[in-house]
Amino acid sequence: MNSVIQGDPVRHRTEGWTGTVAETPSKLANHAWVNRTSSDPYPELVLLEDLELAD
């Protein structure tokens, strides 16, 4: 995945969990802050290559 924007629904490619992008990464960043849809209240930093857009 090359770019995501805040609010995009995403899925982790290998772990299968889903969430939404909490903050739009800069153009040079290879990570994004993602809020999981589970009960975890804090976003986590995830490699963009591990994410795909969720339907």
URSULMO-V625885 format. One line per field, one symbol per residue. ss: DSSP state (A for helix, B for strand, O for the rest). Layout:
# URSULMO-V625885
ss: ???
This chain:
# URSULMO-V625885
ss: OOOOOOOOBBBBOOOOOBBBBBBOOOOOOOBBBBBBOOOOOOOBBBBAAABBBOO
